């Protein structure tokens, strides 16, 4: 028996650890042990006991809790309201209630002397444990206690998630894994107050996708509200409220006109337990512009009848739990008009205070939660002297692209209203089509908010909510308990999410984690709405082709997971992962092929036509993927909007295909049937081409170069058709050390291209430059008699060597590149080091000084702070440029502490780099905006000119300010070619 008990305990330990709860310790098991408490087993469910005097929202959530148990086990427990003075005699119930509200819980505490001090008077905390003799006639019960209304609600949903019920079971059709029984451990689950007090999403830009979908799903015949025609009614919102509570959110900035769209919206929010608010441009719980257009008098201007408008909104919302947005912006979410905006805004806020005092009949309104969003120019006003009451939360914002503009300074952290963050999507283009936000990026920015105590309110602008399900949940989970996540375990969020959503193995969860990481990385390099056919270099570093290959590999991995999932799970995986991968890969391939098509048409290559056909096929396939999404589960999923052919900030009104070109398929190119197109050139030979040489005509044959340490180990020439004439070809090297493969091939209208690679046997070469010719001969060109034509290409090989014992990166082709993570040494100063942020950024990761509040929050002078060291070798003297690729972070410590780092090469003086340009208060610098700006490129390039002698060198990267994130470093000694991501990482000798 003892052996059996030990085995059961070991099994329990395994089963508990395998339960997937995101951001919470587990207390659930699916097999019994000598100490577990049965939630449902042997066909019976533990009855749920509550008292009638608890919050209505708790009673409502208890019905969800019972339904969740049934989803998992098929057993639905009875839910009963019982009297503390006369409880029913039942063995092994689950007793649920709110401390200080539920008389039933009060009796349990009084009877058992249960220690509830850990949660007493705590915001949204909860505890649960097995208690003996909690009530007369009850031998043992599992008692779930919330410190307040939402504490109790969150406790139930936390257990439900651990049972296996995803918060997205309805919104993303995630199936629930079935178990025959459910158990909880004796110590139960508990959680203290969350990191962030108010954790919200903002439904924004909800037209056309979300609005059209809601009209179809939640209205009769698509007819919305009488005054607004809005479909965002109580039926829509109650689904959303449940989702939010399951994700531990408690706050919402709603879509459209919440208080008018349905007269029950506000009541239902309060009933569920959701704290309502309004966006940064919508003060006093009124929607702008919808409600103003309905009820306002004159233009939206403080000089008109705004006061009465606000009073009525305050009266309407007074009965419910809200966070009141104060301040004001101008019409259309523009800056407020007036020559003295600061004085005007301070007067507006004073008026809003008077309204609250009057409506609430309170002289002191400091206990009424209020927030002022320091959005755009309002932040500038604050920096220039605008001051508001200490109890009003200051909501700092990002610059619409995920980079927070400023955080509270040490002197601002003692405000009773505290601070928060509004984090959202926007300029330079509205990127709401597909997921393009990285979990590591969200962590990097929001962890600074935690460090600098901007934790009163977090609001995430989620656009139409989908397709940002996973990233939304991470944002909210991190706000719920930031202590759970650090740079080293972020992947476990996605892997645990994958297990919870799709019930996959550890190995498949790791694959899904990799898929998600690459999907969001590829889309974050440059948002899909900003991509074009020449974003990635078509000729240098094989960049465009590598991007294509990466998308194709990712698509194959996602498809393999999708195909092996059960049919019931496939819709969820399609919505949450596979559609985003498929559609993004389709777009990426289409745009690259369009660029290749135009290039090859300019080179008189018949293969341009095949690429044009492929672009058209991919363009139409985008609609096929959209249709597959829309018809999923009989059309339940949210509608996708048009997204191809962006011309400005807003999405296009219809999809349009990228421009393509064609060559006449039956006409021979002027120079003849064979086209030779070498790697690294826009030109093609024979014949004239403007890119062959500076003269643009009568240019010499092409020349290819290869260094021994080049990370790309060979070079290629494409042999292609210049028209309808078929031919065979041979490629022959005049030296033994240069091999070409394939050495022959056939070209025809049905086989228009053959890629010939040239590889060097370095062991056969002496040091220095060696020269070779490769002759391409076309045989059997139709003529009478058939014609044989030849054309040469020159090849230069540069054999180099480094001294014995050297370790580091080696120059090749005039370039050295390395990921910032790959430092040889990491030197600590004052307890601070550079820490890797895995997965962050465009290529591999980022590095940042850690901890951010180290060195007493002071900065370092150039050369004094913690440093990273990189060893590298150059082969000739050079006036070089060392460029650090830095994440586009803002000066979060204000204008007096601009972001900066220092760079030193060898024994040279450390050079400070303050890379974020100055800007007017509340504004971004000109370099941030535009289609080639910091935001669009998701990077800031920081160049430093240096003189390098031939030989070994050391580059040092020093901290000056915290929160700098460096991703990659490129040293140009004269050979760096244009590309979007920079040269591939150099060869490392170690």
N, C-alpha and C positions, 0 to 999 in steps of 0.2 A: 504494500500500500504506500509506503514511504517513497519507493521508487516511482510509483505512478504519480504521486503528488508533486515530486520534483520535476517529473516530465511535464506535468500540466503547468507548473509555474514557469518552466522554460518556454513552453509553447505560448503562454500568456505574454511573457516578455517580448517574444518575437512578434506576436500579433499586435500588441499595443504599439510597438515601434513602427509597424508597417502601416498604421493608420495615418492618413494624410490630412493634416490640418495645417493650413498655411498661417504661420505666425503664432502658433499656440502649442503648448505642451499637450500630449495626448493622455486621455483617460478612458478610452474606449477599447474594448476587446470583442472578438467574435467567437471566442471559445471560453468556457467557464474555467474557473480555478476555485480553490478553497476559499478565496476571499472576495471574488467578484460579486457584483450585484446584478441581478437579471433585469434588463430593460424589457426584453421580449425573448422568450424561449419556450420550447415545448408547446407551441400554439397559444401561449398566453402572454399578454402584455401587462407590465406593471401599471396599475391605474394612476392617472395624474390627478393630484389633489391641489386645488387652489381655493382661496377664499373670495367670497363675493365682493369684498371691499377693496380688492386689489385694482390696479389700473386696468381700464378696459383694453388698452393695447396689449397688456400682458395676457389677458384672457384670449385675445385674438391670436397672438403668437403661439399660445399653447395649442390651439387647434392646428396650426402649421406643424408644431412639434409632434403632435400625435400622427398627423398625416405623413411626416417624414419617417417615423418609425415604421409605419405601414409600407412606405415606399421601399424600405430596405428589407423588411421581414415578411411582409404580407399580413402582419398582425397589427390591428389598430387598437391602441389602448383606450379605455374609457377616460373621459375628462369630466371631472366633477367639481362643483363648487361646494365646499363643506364648511360647516360651522366649527369654529375653534372650540366652542363649548360642548359640542355634541358630534364629534367626528365619527364617521362610520368605522366599524371594526373591519379592518382589512390588513392583510399581511403584505409586507414588501411593496408599498406604493412609492411613487415619486412625488414629493411635495415641493411645490414651486411657489415662490412669492417674493415680494419686495419688502426689504427691511424698512420698518417705519410706516408701512402702508398696509401690509397684509397682517390681519389679526392671527391668521393661522401660523405664519412664520414667527410672529411674536410669541405665540404660545410654545412653539418648538424651542425657541431660544430660552424662554423662561424655564421650561420644564427640564431641558437637558444642560442648561448653562453653556450652550454652544458658544465658542469664542468667535465673535463676528467683528472683532476690532480691526482686522485687516482691511475690511471693506466699509466699515461704518463711516458715513459722511464723505465717502469717496465718489467721484463722478464716474458713473457707468461701470463700476467695478462689480465683480461677482465671485461667488465661491460655491462649491458643491462638494458634498461628501456623504458617506454612509453614516447614519446616526441611529443608535439603538434607542428603543422606547421613546420615540419623539412625541407620541400622542397616546392617550389611553387606548388600549386594545391594539396598538400597532407596535409590533416587536422590533421592526427595523424598517428604515426608509432611506431612500436616496434624496437628499434635500438640496435643492437648487435655490440659492438666495442671491438676489440682486440688490446692490446698494441703493438703486433708484429704478425708475421705470425701465429705462433702456438697459441698465445693468442686467435686469432679469430677462429682458428680451434677447440681449446678446448672449446670455448664458445658454438659453435654449438653442439658438441658432448655432452657437459654437459646438454644442453637442451634435446637432444635426449634421454639420459639416463633417465631423469626425465619424459619424455613422456612415457617411458616404454620399450625402446629398449635396450636390454642388449648388452654390448660390445661383448659378446660371442654368439650373435645371429647366427653367421655362424659357428664358431669354436666348439661350443657345442650345436648347434641346439636349442637354447633357443627361444621359441615362444614369440611373442609380444602380450600382452593383448590388446584387441580391445576396443576403446572408440569412441563414435559418435562425440565427439568434444574435442578440446584442447584449453586451455586458458593459458595466463601468467599474473602474477600480475604486477601492474604498476611499482613497484620498481625494478622488474626484478631480475636477478641473476648476481652476480659479484664475482670475486676472485682476490686476489693480487698475487704477485709472489709466486711460490711454495717454499716449504721448501728446496727441493733439486733441484739444477739447472739441472743436467742431470740424468734422471731416465731411467735405461736400463734393458733389459734382455739379457742373453747370451744363445744362442742355442748351447748346448754342448752335447757330447755323443749322437749325433743325429742318429747314426747307432745302430741297424738296423731299429728301429721302425719308426722314423720320416722320414728317407730317403726312406724306402720302400713305405711308404704311399704317400709321395710327388711324387715319381716316378709314382705311379699309378694315382694320381689325377691331376698332372700338366705337364706330358710329354706325348708324343705320343708313345704308345706301350712300355712305360717304358724306352725309350732311352733318356739319359740325355745330358749334354753339350758335345760338340765335344772333348774338351781337357780333361775334368775331369769326364765325364759321370754323373755329378751331376744333380739332379732334382730340385735344389734350384734356380729356375729361377725367372724372374720378376712376373710371375703369382702366384707363391707361396708367394713371398715377398710382393706383393701389398695387399694380404689378411692379411698378418702379420702386415704390416704397419698400415692398418686401425684399426686392433685390438689394437695395441699399442697406437695409438692416442685416441681411445675411452677410454682407461684406463689412459689417461693423461701421458703416457710415451712419451719420445722424443728421445731415444737413443737406439742403438742396437749393440751388438757384434754378428755378424752373424755366421751361420753354414758354414762349408766347405770353399770354396774360392770365396767369394762374388764378387770380381771384375773380375773374370775369368769365373765363372759359367754362367753368362749371361752379355753381354756387356751393357745391359740396367739396370742392378741392381742398380748401383750407381746413375744413372740419376733418376730412379724412387724413390729412397729413398729421394733424395733432392726435387723432385717434391712433394712428399707427405708431406715432412717436418720432416723427421727422420734424426737425426744426427748419422752418422755412426762412428764406431770405430772398433778396432780389439782386440783380447783377450790379456791377460797378457803376452803371449809368442809370439805375432805376431806384431813386431814393424813396424812402418811407413806404415800402411795400406796395409800390404801384408800378405797373408795366409801362415802359416807354418804348416805342411811341404808341402802342396799340390803345392803351387806356386813355392817353392824352387825346388821341384822335377821336375817341368816343365821348369823353367827358370834359376835356379841357376847353378853355376859352382863349382864342387867339393863338399865337405861336408859342412854342415851348421856350419860355423866357421868364426869369424870376420876377420881372416887373409886372407880369400879368397875373392871372388868377391861380398861380401855383399853390399858394397857401391853402386855399379851400380844397384843392385837389389832394394835397398831402393830408390835410385833416381828415377827409373822408376815408382815405386809405388807411390811416392810423386807426380810426374808429372800427373799420371793417376787420382789421387784423388783430386788434387788441386781445380778443379772447384766446388767442392761440400762441404757441411758443414760436418765437421768431428771433432772428438776428437782424436788426434794422440797419439797412444801408443808409448812410447819411452823405451829405455833400451834394454835388450836382455837376453834371456835364451838359454841354450844349446839345442842340438838336442834332440827331443822327450820330450820337456818340462822338461828337466833336468837342474841341475846347469851348469852354463857356465864354460868351462875349462880354466885353467890358474892358476898360482901360486899366482898372485896378482889380484884377481878378482875385487877389489874395484877400483884400478887404471885403469884396463881394461874397466870397465863399465863407469867410468867417461870419458874416452877417447871416448868410443862408443857414449855416449850422446853428447859430444862436436861435434863429426862428424855428428850426426843427426841434431843438431842445424845448422851446416853449410849447410846441405842439404836443410833445410827449408828456410834458408836465401837466398840461391841461387835460388831455385825453385820459391819462392814467391817474390823474388827480394826485400826483406825487411831486413834491418839490425837488426831491433827490431822485434823479433818473439814472444814477450811475449803476444801478443793479439791472437796468434794462440793456441787454446786449446790443451794442451798436458797433458798426464797422465803417471805416472810410477807406475806400480803395485808392491807393496812390498810383493811379493808372496814367501813364504817359505824362502829360503836362502837369497833372496834379502832383506827381512826385516832384516836379520842378518847383511848383509853388511851395511845397513843404520845405525843400532845400533852401528856398529863398525867404523863409520865415513864416509860412502858414502854420498856425498852431491850433490844435483842437483839444478838447477836454481830455484829460489823462485817462479817463475810463473808456474812451473810444478806441477800439482795436485799429491799429494801422495795418492795412493789408498791402504788403509789397507785391509787386508783380514782375513777371518776366517781360521780355520784349517781343512776345508773341511766338517765339520760336524755341522756347524751352530753356532760356538762359535768364535766370533771375537777375533783375537790374540792381537791386540793393537789398541788404539785410539790415536788421537793427544793429546800430552801433552799441558799444558797451553802455554809453550814456543814455540809450533809449530803452534799455532792457528792464528798467524798473517801473515802467508805466503799468498802472493797474489794469488797463485794457489790453495790454500785451500787443503782440504783433502776429501777423499771419502771412500767407502767400497765396496769390492767385496765379495759377500755372495753366497755360493754355496754348491753343494753336492759333495761327494767323499769318502775318506778312512773312516773306514777300509774295507768297501765294497760299491760298486757302487749302491746307493739306489735310483733308478729311476723308479722302477716298479709301485709303488702305493703311494698315498699321505701319508706322515709320518711327515710332518712339522706342528707344532702347531702355530696358529696365536699368542697366548700369548708369545711363544718363540721368534718369529720374532719381535714382539713389544718390548720385553725386551732388545734384542740385539740392534735393530735399534734405540730405544729411547735413548740409551747411545750414539750412533753416533750423534743424534741430539743434545743432551746435550753438547757433546764435539766437536761440530762444524765440524764433518766429513760429510758435506752436499753439496759438490760440485758435486760429482758423486756417484751414487749408481748403482751397477750392480748385478743383480740376475741371477745366473746360474740356468736355469730351465730345463736342460737336453733336453728332447724332448717336452717341454712345457706342454703337458698333461702327467700325471693327476694332475698337480699342479695349475690348473686354479685359484681356489679361493685364495690360498696362494700367488700366483703371484700378483693377483689384490690387496690384502691387502698390500703387500710390496710397490707396486707402489702408492696406495692411501695414504699410510702413508708418502711416500716421497713427494707426491703432497701437503699434508697439515697435518703435524704432530700434529697441535694444535687440530685437531678433535678427537684424540683418546687418551685415558688414561686407566689405569688398570681397572677402574670401568665400562667402556662402551664398552669394546672389543666385548662382546657378541652381541652388537647391529650391529656391522659390519656384522656378519654372519646372524643374523635375518633379517636385511635389504636386504642382498644379497639373502636370501631364498625367500623373498617376491618378489623381482625384477625378479629372475630367474623363479620361479614356481607359482607366483600369489597365494600364500597360505594365509590362515588366520593367525592372530597373534598367535593363539594357535599352529597351525601346524608349523609356523616359529620358535616358541620356541622349538618344538620337533626337527626340523631339526638342530637347533643350538646345541641342546644336542647331537644329532647323530654325527654331525661334530666334536664336542669337544671330544667325547669319541673315535671316529674313529682315530683321529690324536693322541690323548693321548696313546691309546693302541699300535698304530704302532710306536710311538716315544719312548716308554719304551725300546724297542730294535727293530731296523729296521727289517722288515720282512725278508730281505736278510740275517740277522744274527741269526734268530731264529733257534732253533733245538728242538728235542723232549724232552730234559731235561732242557730247559731254565727255566721253571717254575717248582717249586718243585712238584713232584708227590705224596708226602706223608705228607708234613708239611703245616699246616695252610690252608689245602684244596685249596692251591694256584692255581694249574693247573685247578682244577674243577671250581673254581671261575672265572678264566680267560675264560674257556669255556662258563660258564653261562653268563658272561658279553657279550661275542661275540654273543651268541644266542639271548640275550635280544636286543642287538643293531640291529641285523639282523631283528628281528621281528618288531621293531619300524620302520626301514627303509622300510621294505616290506609293512607295513600298510600305510605309506605315499605314496609309489609308487602305490599301488593298488587303492588309492582314487583319484589320479591325472587324469586329462583328457588325452586321448590318445596322443594328440599333445604335451603334456608336459613330458610324460614318457621318451622319448629318452634323453632329457636334464638331467632329474633327474638321469637316469641310468648312464650317463657319469660322472656327477659331484658328485654324492653321492652314488647311490645304488650299482654300480659295485664295487667301492672301499670297501664298507661295506661287500658285498657278498663275494668277493674274499678274503678279509682279514679274515673274519670269517671262511671261508672255510679252509684257510691255518692254522689259529690258532687252529681250531678243529683237523685238520689232524695231526699236529705235536704233540699236546697233546695226541691224541689217539695213535699215534705211540709210544710215551713214555710209556703210560699205557699198550699197547700191549706187549712191551718188558719186562716190570716189571711183568706182570701177567704170561707171559711165564716162567720167571725165578721162579715164585711161583707155577708152575705146575697147573695153573688154566685154565680150558677149555675156559673161556671167552676171553682168548687171541686171539682165532681164530675169534670170532665175531668182535673184535676190528681190527684185520688184514683186515677183509672184509670191515669194515667201512673206514679204511685208504685208501684202494684201490678205494673205491667209491668216496671219497673226492678228491683223486688225479685225477681221471678222470673227476670229476665235475669241477675242475679248468679249464680244456679245454672247457667244456660246457659254462662256464661263459665267457671265452675268445672268443669263437665262437659267443655267443650272442652279445658281444661287437662289434666284427668285422662285423657282418651282420646287425647291427643297421642301419636303413635308407639306405638300399642297400649298405652297406659297406663304408659309408662315414667317420666313426670314425678312428682315428689314430690306427695303428697296435700295439699290445702289444707283448713284447718280452718274451723269456723264462726267468723264474725267480725261478724255484724250483731246488734246488740242488747246491747252490753256494759252490764252493771249494776255491775260492780266490777272489781278488778284482772284477774281471770282471764277468758279467753275464754268466751262463752256456750256452753251445751251444745247449742244449736240456734239457727239464725238466726231473727230476728224482725223484722218490718217496722215502721218508724216509724209512730206513730199518725197516722191520717188522719180527716178529718171529711167528711160529705156534707150537702148541703141537699136538701130534697124537690124533685125535678125537676118535679113537676106542680103545685106550689103557688107562687103569686105572693108575693113579698116584701111585707111590710106597707106600705112606703112607695111601692110601685109598681114598674113593670117596669124602669126605668132606674136603674143604680147608677153613681155618679161617685166614683172613688177616686183622689185626688190623690197625686202623688209626695211622699214624706216624711211620710206620715201613716198611722197604723193605722186611721183612720176611713174611712167611706164615707157619701155623701150621696145623696139626701135621707133624712129620717127621723132617729131618734135613735141615737147611738152613744157609748159611754162615752169614746171617744178624741177626740171632736169638739172639746170644750172642757171647762173645769174643771167646769162645771155639769152636764155630761153629757146635757142635754136642752134643747130650744129653742135650740140653738146656731146661730150665723150660718153662712152658706155658707163653703166652704173658701177659703183664701188661699194663693197661691203667691208665693214671692220669688225673684228672680234678680239677682245682681250682675254687673256688666259683666265683671269679671275671674274669674268663677267657672270653674274648669276643666271643669265640666259645662255646656255652653253653652246648654241649654234646660231646660224642665220639661215634665212630662207629666201627663195625667189619663187614667185608664183608664175607658172607657165600657163598661159591662157589663150583662149580663142579670140581672134580679132574679127570674127565673122563666121559665115556658114561653112567655110572650107575646112574639112577634117585633115588632120596630119598626125604623124607620129613624131616624137622628138627623142633626142639623146642629149644628155648632159655629161660633159667630160672635163675632168680636172687635169691640168698639165703638171701636177706635182703629186707625189705619193702621200704627203702628209694631209692633204685636203680630200675628204671623201664627200661625194654627193649622192644623195639617196632620196627618191629612186633615180636611177641613172637613165631611165627611159620611160616613155609613157605614150598614151594616145589621147588626142584632143579632138573633140567633135561637138556639134551642137547639143548632144545629149550628155557630154562629159566635158564641160567647158574649162575646167581648171585642174591642174596638178601642182601640188606644193613640193618643191625640191629643197631639201635641207643640205646645208654645207657644214661639215663637222671637221674639227682639227685634231690630229694626233699630236699633242703637245710634246710628247717624248721625242719626236723626230725633228723638233725645231731647235735652232740655236736661240739664245736670248735676243731680244729686240724684235724688229719688224721683219716679217717674211711676206713675200708677194706671190700670188698665184692668179691664174686665169681659169675661168670656167666657160667652156664654149657650149652654147645651146644651139642645136641643129634641128631644124624642122625638115622632115622627110616626107615625100609623097604628096606635097601640096598639089591639088588638082591643077593641071595645066597640060599642055600637049607639047613636049613630054612633061611628066610631073617634075616639079621644081624642088631642089634642096637648098635651103638658106640657113646661114649660121649667123650668130651674134654673140659677142663675148660679154662677160661680166668679170670685173676685177675683184680680187679678195685680198685683204690685208690682215694678217694675224700678228698680234703683239704679245710675245712671250715675256712675262715678267716673273720676278721672284722676290720673296721677302727674306730677311735674315733669319737664320735658325733661331728658334726660341721666341720669335715674335708671336704674340697672341692678340687678335683683334680683327677689325673689319678691314678689308683690302679694297683699294681703289680699282675701278675698272671702267674703261670708256669715259674717263673724266668725271666719274661720279662715285660717291660713297653714300649709302643710305642705311639707316638702321632704326629699328623700333625703339622707342624710348625705354620700354621695359627691359631691353637687353643690355643693361649697363654691366660693366665689369666690376664696379665697386659702388657701394651705397654707404656714404659716410654720414654718421649721425652727429648732430650738434644740439645741445640743450634738450636731449631726449626726443628730437624730431628726426625723422628720416623721410625719404621719398617712398611712397607706397604705390603699388600697382593697383589700378582699377581695371580688373579683367573685363575684356569685351567692350570697353568704352571706345567709341571713336570709329574712324573710317577704315582702319586696316587691322589692328590687333588689340590695342589696349591704350590706357593712358597712365601717366604717373603724376602724383600730386604729393605735396608735403603733408605729413601726418604726424601727430594729430593737428587738426586745424587750429585749435585753441592753445597749441603749445607755445612755449617761449612767452608765456603770459600775454598772448595775443599780440605781441610785438612783432615787427618785421626784422629783417636782418639787412645790414649793409651788403653791397655787392661783394661776394667772395667770402662772407663770414658765415653763411647759413649751411644747412645740410646739403650735401652734393651727391650727384651721380657722376661717374667717370666712365668714359668710353675711349677705348684705344683703337687707333686706325692708322693705316699706312698709305702714303702717297708716293708716286714714282717720279715726280718732277716738281720743280719749283712752280708755284702757282699763286696768283691772286685769286683767292677762292671766296665763295659765299657760303656761309653756314646758315641754313634755314631751319628753324624750329617750327613744326606744325603744332599749333596750340589750339585747344578747344575754345570756341568763341564765348568765353565767360565774360561777364560784365564786372565792373568795378564795385563789387558788393560791399566793400567797406567805405564807399563814398569817394568823392573826388580827391580827398586828401590822402587816400591810401590806394592809388591805382595799382591794379595787378601788375606784377613784374617778376622777372627772374633774371639771373645773371649768367653769362656764358664766358668761359675762359678757355683758350687754346694754349696748351703747353705753359710756358712761364709768362705769357702775356698778361696784361692787366685785366681783371674781371670786368666785363662790360654789362651794365644794367640795361635791361630791355623792358620798357613800359609800353606794351604793345597795343593797348586799347586807346584809340585816339580820343581827344577831348570832344565834348559835345555840350550843347546848350542844356541847362537843367531840364530834366524830364524827357530828353530826346536822345536818340541814338546818333552816333556819328555818321557822316555820309557813307563811310566805308562799310557800314553794316548792311545797308539797303541795296537793292538792285539785284539783277540776275547773276552778277558776279561778286556779290558782297559776302561779308562774313556769314550771314545767316544762310544764304543760298548754298554756299560751299561747305558750311558746317565746319569751318576751320579758319584760323588766322595764321598766315605765313609771316614769320618774324625773321628777317634776314640780318646777318652780321658779316661784314667784309673782313677777311683775315688774309695774311700773307703766310703761305706754307712753303717751307723748304722740303725737298724730297726726304722721305724717311718716316720714322715712327712719330706719332703724335698722341696727345691725350686731350680730349674735350671734357670739360667739367661744366655741369649744369647745377647752378646754385639756387637755392630758395632765397627770394627776397620777401614776397608776400605769400600767404596761404591761398588756397583755392585755385592756383594755377594748375592746369592740366596739360601736360605735354604728351603728344602722341607719337611723333616721328621726327627724325632729324635727317636732313639731306645736305651733303657737302658737295658743292659744284666746283670742280676744278677745271671746268671748261667744257664739259661734255653732257651736262644734264639736258635732256630733251623735254619738250612740252608734254605734259600729261596731267590728268586730273588728280591722281592719287600719288604721284611722284614715282621715282624709280623703285624697282623691287629691292628688297633688302640685300645688301652686299654679302659676299662670301665672308664667313667668320672663321678664322683659324683659332682653335682653342686646344 
